[in-house]
C-alpha cells in the first residue's frame, strides 16, 4: 500500500515553498516521522517528516522546485526492502535524479542554465495576467516568485498594495550582467538564492524604498550592567537555569522606553497610525541560511529571567532550523546585536512595517570624562533607525536617551522608573 507525502500547511499567508534538500533517495528505507525533505518558505525552513514507515519509492518534486500547499512530494511503499530495486530501476527513466545526486554540491549552479533553455521567464499565471490587465500594469513591473520567475496572483496583489504606478514605458529594463572573462568564469560559482535570502533582500529594499528612514546615535557606559552581572550571574544561573546576558537588560530597557514613546512602537497603515499597547520584541539572529527575526512576545510583561529563557529558546530554534511561523510573526520593534560579530557602529535597516530598530554594538574600553576626571570605561555605541514619517526627531532622541539612562542605572528596571 502506498502512502503519499504532501506539502503541509505552512502557516498564515504562505501558499508555496521551494524544495531545499531531500534527506533520502528513492529506494531508501525510512522510519515513521523521520525527516524526509526540507522546504524553504518566505519566512522559515521546515522539515517534512515521513507519514509512515517503508521505502521511499518515488520522488515527485526535485530540489529547487516550487511547490504549493498540498502538492505531492513523493510516495512511500509499505514493506520496504523489496520495493527498493524497482524504484532504483525506474528512476533514471522518469527523471535525471541520479545525475543531480552525483553532482549534489553543485546542484544550484547546474540548475542555472534552465531558464535560458526555456526562454527568459515563464509567462504570468492566468489569474495574475488578468489582474495585470485590469490594473494596467506590465508584468516586468512585478517581481515574480514562482518557478523561473513566473509572476503569480499573490505577487501582483502585493505589488498593487504598495502602490506601483500604472505604467512606466520609459523605464529601461535591468541591464544584463556583464559576462566574465573565460579565466574568471572558470573560478566562479553560480548558486541560486534560497527563498529565505530572496525574501530578506526584497523586504530590506522595500523598507528603504518605503520608509523615510533616519538613524540617531548615542553611547552607553556598560559598567553598571557589567558590575551587576558579575555580582549575580552565578546566583541567577543557579536559580533560573539560564545565563544572565545583556539581551535581557536591553529588552527590558527598550520596553520601558516604548511605553514612554509609543510612536516608536507603532506602524503606518495607509493614512492611519496603529499604536501597539504591547511589546513584541524581535531579536535578529544570524544563521547559516541568513538573518531571521524571531519574536519575544509580551516582553513588557516578562522578567529578565523569562526574557533570557525565551531568547535562548528562539536562538537555538533559529540555528537548528526549527522556528515555527508563530515564532516569526507580530513583532512591534526589533533589536539587532552586531556587537557579537565585532561591529563598532552601524545603521540598521527597519524591519517593515515596524517604525524602529535598535542596533547594539561591540563593548570597547574608551577614555571618557566622569565627574571632571578622565577614566577608562566599557562603552557601547547605540543606533536607533526609525521611520521619520511617524517618529519625530525629538521622539527618537528621547527614546534612545531613555534606553541609555536605564542601562547606566539598571536599578530603574527593578523600580519601574
N, C-alpha and C positions, 0 to 999 in steps of 0.2 A: 504494500500500500504506500502511495506517495504522499508526502506532506509538502505543501507549498511554503516557501519563505517569501514574505511580502514586506514592503516598506511600511513600518509602523506609523501611527500618528506622531508627528514631530513637534507639536505644540502650536499655540495660537499664531495664526497668520503665516505659518510655514507650510507650503504646499509641495515643495520638491527638495531634493537633495542630490549630491554628487557622490558616486561610489568612490570612496577614498582608497580602500585596501581590502582585499579578500585575505582572510587568515587561513583559509583552506583551499585546496584544489579539488576539482571534480575527481571523484573516486576515493577521497579521503573518508575514513570513518570518523564520525563525530558523536559527541555525547549531548544529551539534552541540556539546554541552557548554556552551552559552550559558545563563546563569541565567534561569529562567523564572518561578519563583514562590518567595515567601518563606513558610516555615512557622514558626509560633511554638509552642514546646512549653513545658512547665513549667519547663525549665531553660535552654534555649538557643534561638536563632533560627537556622534552617538554610535554605540556598538549594537548590532542586531544579534541577539542570541539564537541558537538553534531551537526551534519549537518542538523538536523531537529527536530521539537518538536514531542513528542509522548511518547511511552513506550519502554523501553529497553527490547525487547522480548528475546534476546539471547546474550550470551557472548561466543565468539568463541575462544578467546585466554585468558588463565588464567594468574594470577600473577606469574612472574618468567619465562614465556615462551619467547623464542627468536623468533621475527617475522621480516620478510623482508618488505621493502617498497612496499606498495600496498596490503599487506596481509589483510585478513578480520579479524576485531577485534570483531564485533558484528553486531546486526541488530536492527533497530528501527521500531516499528509498529506505523502507524498513529493512532490518536484517543486515545489511552492510557489506560484508566482505564479498559476497557473491556478485553484488551489483557493481563493484569497483572496476573490473576489467572491461565490462561493456561500456561504462561511462568513458573510460580512457580511450577506447577504440573510436567511439562516436565523436568525441570532442574535436579532433582535428578536422573532420568533415564539416561540422557545423560552424566552427569558429576558428580563430587563429590563436586561441588561448595559450597553447604550449609555447608559441613563439614569443608572446608577451611575457610569459612566465620566465622564459630563459633570459630575457632582457629586462628583468624586473627593476634593477637600479636605474635604468634609463627609460622607464615606462613613459614618463611625462614628455621627454624630448621626442620619443618615437611617435607620439600622438600629434605632434605639432604640424606635420605636413598635411594632415587630414583635411582641414578646411580648404587648402589650395586645390585639392583634388576634386572637391565638390563645389567650388565657387567661393566667392569671398565670404558669404554668410548665408544662413537659411532665411527664406522669406518669413515675414512676421506670421505668427499664428493667426488663423482666420478671425478669432474673436478680437485679437489685437489690431488686425488690419481694419476691422470695422470701426473700432474706437478711434484709430488714427485718422481715418477718413472723415468721421463725424467732427473731430476736433480741428481738422485742417492742419495736422502735424505730420511731418515726414518721418519715416522710420529711422533715418540717421540722426534724428534729434533725441532718440530714446536709447538708452543703454540696455541691450538685451542680455538677459541672464540665462536664457535657455541654451540648449545644445548648439554648439558652433555659433554662439552669439545671437540666437533667434530671439526676437522681441516677443514677449508673452503679454497677455492681458494685464497681469499684475504690474509689469514694467511700465505700461502706458498709464495705468491709473496712478502709479507713484509719481511719474513724471508730471502728469497733469496737476496733481495735488500740490506740486512745488511751483506751479505757475510758469511753465515753459512757454515761450512765445509761439504764436500760431504758425509762423513760418520764418525761416532765416535763409532765403535763397542766396544771399550774398556771401554767406559764411563758407569758407573753403573747408573741405574735408580734412581730417587729420593727416598730416604728412606721413608717408610710409617711412619706416625705419631705414636709414641708410645702410646698405649692405656692408658687412665686414670684409676685410681682405681675406683671401684664401688661408693665409697663415694664421690670422687671428681667429677665423671661424672654426678652425680645427681645434682651437683651445677654449672655445666657448661651449656652454651647456644651456640649452633652452628647456625650461621647466614650466609647465602650466601652473598658473597661480591657483592655489586652493580656493575653494568657495569662501572660506573664512577670510583669507587675505584679500580677495576681491571686495568683500563687504567692508572690511576695515578701510581699504583705500577709498571706496566710494563714500562712506559715511564721513571720513575725515575731510575729504574735499568738499562734500556738501556743507559741512559745518563752516568751512572757510568761506564758501560762496554765499551762505545764507545769513549768518550772524555778523553783527558789527563787533568783531572780536578785538579786545584790548587786554593787555596784561599789566598788572601793577605788582611791584616787588616790595619786600621788606626782609628783615633778617631777625632771627630769634636766637637768644642766648639759651643754649640747651643744657646748661649746667644744673639748673634746678630740677629738671626732669631726670637727668642722668644721676644726680645725687639721690633722688627719690627711688629710682630703680635699684641703685646699688644697696640702699638700706633694706629694701623689702623684696627683692627679686626671689631670694630663696624661700622666704615665708609664703610669698604669693604663689610660687610654683607648687609648693608642698600642699597648700590649701586648695588651689583651683585646678591643679593638674595641667597647667599651661604656662609657658614662659611669659614674663612681663616685657613686652616690646614697646616700641614707640607708637605703633599704629593705634593702640587703644587710647593713648593720650591725645593724639592728633584727631582721631574720630570724635572723641568727646568735645574737644575744643571747637571743632567745626560745628557740631550740633548746637552748642551754646551760641556761637556767632550767627548761625542760621535763624535761630529764634529771634535774635535782635534785628537782623537784616533779612526779612523774608523774601525780598526781591531776588536774592541770590539763590533761593530755593524754589523759584517759580519758573514757569515756561510760557512762551507765547503760543497761542492757538488762534491763528487768523488775526482778528482785531481784539481778541480777549487776552487777558493775563490770568493764568491759573496759578493761584498761590497754594502751595502744599503745606498743610498743617501737620506734617510728619516728615521724618528724615530717613530716607532710604539711601544709604551712602555706598556708592560704587567704589570698589578698590581695584585699581588697574593691576593686572597680573601678567607678566611676560611668560609665555610658554614657547615650546619648540615650534608650534604652528602659528604663533602670532599673539597679539595682545587681546586679552579678554577682560571684561569688567564685571565680575560677579558683585552682587549687591547684599550689603548688610542691612536687613530690613528693620525699621523702627529702632535705629541706633540711638536715637534720643531717649529711648525708654530703657536702654541697656546699661549695665555696669561695665567698667573697663574689663573686668574678667570675662563677662559674657561676650563682649566685642572681640577680645583676643581669641576666644574659643571659636567664634564664628568665622573670623578671618582665617584662622588655621584650617578649619574645615574646608572653606571655599578655596583657599590656596592649594591644598592637596588635591581637591577635586579637579581644579583647573589643570594642574600639572599632569594628572593621570587621565585627563580627557573625560572626566566623569561628571562635569557640570550639567545640571538639568536646565530646561528652559526657564523654570521658575527662578533659578538662581541668577539669571541674567537680566530679568525684566524689572521695570518700575523704578530705577534709580532716579533720585532727585538732585544729587550732587556727587562729584567724583573726586577722589584723592589719588594722585599718581606719585609714586616714590621712585624717582630716578636716582636718588642717592645710593641705593643698593648697588647700582652699576658704576658709581663714581661720578655722576653728573654734579657739577658745581652750580649750574644755572641753566634754566630752560624756560620756554614759553609754551606750556601745554595747550593742546587744541581741545576745544569744547567737545563733550560727548553729547551731541544733539539728542533730544531737544532741551537738554539742561542748559542753564544760564551761567554756571560757574564750575570751575575745576581748580583744585589746589595742587600745585607742584611742590613736593618735598625734595630736598637735595642733600648732598654729602655734608656731614658734620666735619668742620675743619677748624683747627685752632688758629685764632687770629688775635692780634692786639686790638683791644677796644678800650674806650675810656669809661671807667666806672667810678663815680664819686670823685672826679677830678684826677684819678690815677690811671695810668696805662697798665692794663692787666691782660693776661692771655686767657681767652675763653673759647669753649667749643661753640662755634657759631654755625648756623644753617640759614641759607637764603631760602625764602619762601616766594612763590609766584602764584598769583591768582589771575587766571584768564577768565574773562566774563563777557557777556553779551551786552554791549553798550545800548542796545535798543531798549532794554528793560532795566538794566542796572546802571545807575549814575556813578560817576567817578567818586563822589563823596561816599556813597554806599559801599563801593568796592574797597576803598582805602580803609573805611571804618571796620568792615568785615575782617580784613587782614590784620589790622591792629588788634582787634579783639582776640583773634587766634594767637597772636604773638603774646599779648598780655596774659592769657590763660596759661600758655606753656611756660612762661617765665615766672609764673606764680601758681603752680599746679594745685595749691590748696583751694583755689577758686572752684575747681571741679567738685571737691567734697562739699563745699559750702553753697554750691549752685549760684556763684556770683559772676 
